[in-house]
Amino acid sequence: MAAIDVTVSHAVEQLDARVISAQEAALLGVQRGSIVIVIRRTFYAEDRAVETAGIVVPTTRCEIVYETPYS
């Protein structure tokens, strides 16, 4: 984003769990019927959304860890 003069101020992530689709199972090399975590991540420059990504991760291949700073 810096290359296009956009300063990201924060990101918002929304997590969900669901059954993998047949196409996703083939692409990720996992069995149909597996459970995946879906992460919808949106980056913001102040109040303007500048990028959104959808990430699909099989639960057998990930551990999701968040760190939340408190002041």
Secondary structure, DSSP 8 states (H G I E B T S, - for coil): -GGGT----EEEEEEEEEE--HHHHHHHT--TT-EEEEEEEEEEETTEEEEEEEEEEEGGG----------
